[in-house]
């Protein structure tokens, strides 16, 4: 397909350093837009996800471990004093 001389690369260069030339020279700023939206956006999402995992998810896991430990200690005390105490009391 034939391009007119006005829209050929040489023709755009002759237009000078105006906005159309700058846009074409910088490839319509696609790389800058891609960097800002996808690369930086995904990096921010990854940082947020890591922080959420560190603070919320790990906090829930650690908290459930503490609750389980406390329940098992209470169960041990109940078993030692109430259940074994009742059995030993009946045996005595």
Secondary structure, DSSP 8 states (H G I E B T S, - for coil): ----TTTSHHHHHHT-SSHHHHHHHTGGGHHHHHIIIIIHHHHHHHHHHHHHIIIIIHHHHHHHHHHHHHHHHHHHHHIIIIIHHHHHHHH-
